[in-house]
Amino acid sequence: MEEKNKWVELLLCIFGGFFGLHCFYVGNIVKGILYLCTLGLCGIGWLVDIIRIIVQIFQDNKDNIIKAKDNLEQNIAEKNKEKEEALLKKKKQAEEKAAKIIMQLKGMDGKMYLYEDKIVISRRTFGGVAAFGAVGDRTIYYNFIQGIEYGGSILRILPIGGSANAYNAMSFADIASRDSYTLLISPFRRKEANRVYEFIDEKLKSINRIKLEEKNSNISNADEILKFKKMLDEGIITQEEYEKKKQELLK
């Protein structure tokens, strides 16, 4: 229900309060019927409501205060501002969550940092600089990873578009100096590496489940549209009904 004006409410109460018109105006149907049957609670409720409207404590069916038009516009502006602030706060919380390091792993040739939405591989360690030189951090998002491999001494990420055969053809020396998506693991950090592997693997499984659900949903929607098209051709539903159903399924 849209917000109401104090002055309209006051006029309705003065001239039609005995019949509950001001109550019906703000959506208080039960109270309006009660006033209609009792002539404004024998005039007492009618008088009390006039005073409450004037001092701006009269409420509608959603407990909103009935205000004058200028105050009403200010109230709407304040509510819109509150909504914007709530959205900004929610966005900031999401950004802070995405920026928080969930897990990290130190390898012999660099470090791997795991975030909510991405992986960052840094070579800013002694071993990393020795193997790769002064290079920047490498970032890859989970959506762009097709697989992960851990064999005890190497934790390898295979990005989408990368060739597994090309990776497998690399020598250990090549991996240590060229493969920017791989981390060499010391024997003392294999348990940590295994936890990192399980975390990334679960992330990839979750992404694949979502993609599969979306695919199945699209197939299901396509089947539904074909069913309604058949009903249209058979004259069971009208063109308008078909278009309405089609738009609902395509949303």
C-alpha positions in Angstrom: 0.0 0.0 0.0 1.4 3.4 -0.9 1.9 5.9 1.9 -1.0 8.2 2.8 -1.3 12.0 3.4 -2.0 13.4 6.8 -4.4 16.1 5.5 -6.5 13.7 3.4 -6.7 11.4 6.5 -7.7 14.3 8.7 -10.5 15.4 6.4 -11.8 11.8 6.0 -11.8 11.5 9.8 -13.6 14.8 10.5 -16.4 14.3 7.9 -16.5 10.5 7.7 -14.9 9.2 10.9 -18.3 8.0 12.3 -18.4 5.6 9.4 -14.7 4.6 9.5 -13.7 6.2 6.2 -10.3 7.3 7.6 -9.6 3.7 8.7 -10.5 2.2 5.3 -8.2 4.8 3.7 -5.1 3.5 5.5 -6.1 -0.2 5.1 -7.4 -0.8 8.7 -10.4 -2.7 7.4 -11.4 -4.4 10.7 -11.3 -1.1 12.6 -13.2 0.6 9.8 -16.0 -1.9 10.0 -16.1 -1.5 13.8 -16.4 2.3 13.5 -19.1 1.8 10.9 -21.1 -0.4 13.2 -20.6 1.7 16.3 -20.6 5.2 14.8 -17.0 5.8 15.6 -17.1 4.0 19.0 -20.0 6.3 20.0 -17.9 9.4 18.9 -15.1 8.7 21.4 -12.9 6.9 18.9 -13.7 9.5 16.2 -12.5 12.3 18.5 -9.4 10.5 19.7 -8.4 9.7 16.1 -8.7 13.3 15.1 -6.3 14.3 17.8 -3.9 11.4 16.9 -3.8 12.5 13.3 -3.1 16.1 14.1 -0.2 15.2 16.4 1.0 12.7 13.9 0.9 9.5 15.9 -1.9 7.8 13.9 -0.7 4.7 12.1 -1.8 2.7 9.0 -2.2 -1.0 8.8 1.5 -1.4 8.4 2.3 0.7 11.5 3.5 3.6 9.4 2.9 7.1 10.8 0.5 9.2 8.7 2.3 12.4 8.0 1.8 15.7 6.0 2.9 15.6 2.4 6.2 17.4 2.9 7.1 15.1 5.8 5.8 12.2 3.8 8.2 13.0 0.9 11.0 13.4 3.4 10.1 10.0 5.0 10.2 8.3 1.5 13.6 9.9 0.8 14.9 8.7 4.2 13.6 5.1 3.5 15.3 5.1 0.1 18.5 6.3 1.7 18.3 3.5 4.3 17.8 1.0 1.5 20.8 2.3 -0.4 22.9 2.2 2.8 21.8 -1.4 3.4 22.7 -2.4 -0.1 26.1 -0.7 0.2 26.7 -2.4 3.5 25.8 -5.8 2.0 28.1 -5.2 -0.9 30.9 -4.1 1.3 30.5 -7.3 3.5 30.6 -9.4 0.3 33.8 -7.6 -0.9 35.4 -8.1 2.6 34.5 -11.7 2.6 36.0 -12.2 -0.9 39.1 -10.3 0.1 39.7 -12.5 3.2 42.4 -15.2 2.9 40.7 -18.5 3.8 43.8 -20.8 3.5 47.4 -20.5 2.4 50.2 -22.8 1.5 53.9 -22.2 1.4 55.8 -24.1 -1.3 59.5 -24.4 -2.2 59.0 -21.9 -5.1 56.3 -19.6 -3.8 53.1 -19.3 -1.9 49.5 -20.0 -2.7 46.6 -18.0 -1.2 43.0 -19.2 -1.3 40.2 -16.8 -1.3 36.4 -17.2 -1.5 36.4 -16.7 -5.3 40.0 -17.0 -6.5 43.5 -18.4 -6.0 46.6 -16.2 -5.9 50.1 -17.7 -6.5 52.9 -15.5 -5.4 56.6 -16.0 -6.2 57.7 -13.4 -3.6 59.8 -15.9 -1.7 63.5 -16.8 -1.9 62.7 -20.0 -3.8 60.1 -18.2 -6.0 62.5 -15.5 -7.1 65.2 -18.0 -7.7 63.0 -20.1 -10.0 60.9 -17.4 -11.7 62.7 -14.1 -11.1 61.0 -10.9 -10.1 57.5 -11.7 -11.4 54.1 -10.5 -10.2 51.4 -12.6 -8.6 49.3 -14.9 -10.7 45.5 -14.9 -10.0 43.0 -17.4 -11.3 39.3 -17.6 -10.4 37.7 -21.0 -9.6 35.4 -20.6 -12.6 38.4 -20.8 -14.9 39.9 -24.0 -13.5 39.2 -27.3 -15.2 41.1 -29.5 -12.7 43.6 -29.9 -9.9 46.3 -32.5 -9.3 48.3 -33.3 -6.2 50.9 -36.1 -6.2 52.9 -35.4 -3.0 55.6 -33.2 -4.3 53.6 -31.1 -6.9 50.3 -29.2 -6.5 49.2 -28.4 -10.0 46.2 -26.3 -11.2 45.0 -26.9 -14.7 43.2 -23.8 -16.1 40.5 -24.0 -18.7 42.1 -24.1 -22.1 45.3 -25.6 -20.8 46.5 -29.0 -22.1 47.0 -31.8 -19.6 49.4 -33.5 -22.1 51.5 -30.4 -22.3 51.7 -30.3 -18.5 52.6 -34.0 -18.3 55.3 -33.6 -20.9 57.1 -31.0 -18.7 60.2 -32.1 -16.9 60.6 -31.4 -13.2 63.1 -28.6 -14.1 60.5 -27.1 -16.5 57.8 -27.2 -13.8 60.1 -25.5 -11.3 60.9 -22.6 -13.6 58.1 -22.2 -16.1 54.7 -23.5 -14.8 53.1 -20.5 -13.1 50.1 -22.6 -11.9 52.2 -25.1 -10.0 53.7 -25.2 -6.5 56.5 -27.5 -5.4 55.7 -29.0 -2.0 58.3 -29.9 0.6 57.9 -33.3 2.5 57.1 -31.3 5.6 54.0 -29.5 4.1 52.3 -32.4 2.4 49.4 -32.5 4.9 48.8 -28.8 4.4 48.9 -29.3 0.6 46.4 -32.1 0.9 44.0 -29.8 2.8 44.4 -27.2 0.1 43.8 -29.8 -2.6 40.6 -30.9 -0.9 39.4 -27.3 -0.5 39.9 -26.5 -4.2 38.5 -29.8 -5.3 35.3 -29.1 -3.3 35.1 -25.7 -4.8 35.3 -27.1 -8.3 32.6 -29.7 -7.5 30.3 -27.0 -6.2 30.8 -25.0 -9.4 30.1 -28.0 -11.6 26.9 -28.8 -9.6 25.6 -25.3 -10.1 26.4 -25.5 -13.9 24.6 -28.8 -14.1 21.6 -27.5 -12.3 21.4 -24.5 -14.6 21.7 -26.8 -17.6 19.0 -29.1 -16.4 16.8 -26.1 -15.6 17.2 -24.7 -19.1 16.3 -28.2 -20.6 13.3 -28.4 -18.3 12.1 -24.9 -19.3 12.6 -25.7 -23.0 10.4 -28.8 -22.6 7.7 -26.8 -20.8 7.7 -24.2 -23.6 7.3 -27.0 -26.2 4.4 -28.4 -24.1 2.6 -25.1 -24.0 3.3 -24.6 -27.8 1.6 -27.9 -28.5 -1.4 -26.8 -26.3 -1.5 -23.5 -28.3 -1.5 -25.4 -31.6 -4.3 -27.7 -30.4 -6.4 -24.6 -29.3 -6.3 -25.5 -25.6 -4.8 -22.2 -24.6 -4.8 -18.7 -26.3 -1.8 -16.9 -27.8 -1.8 -14.5 -24.9 -1.7 -17.3 -22.3 1.2 -19.0 -24.3 3.2 -15.8 -24.4 2.7 -15.2 -20.7 3.9 -18.8 -19.8 6.8 -18.5 -22.1 8.0 -15.2 -20.5 7.7 -16.7 -17.1 9.8 -19.7 -18.0 12.5 -17.6 -19.7 13.0 -15.4 -16.7 
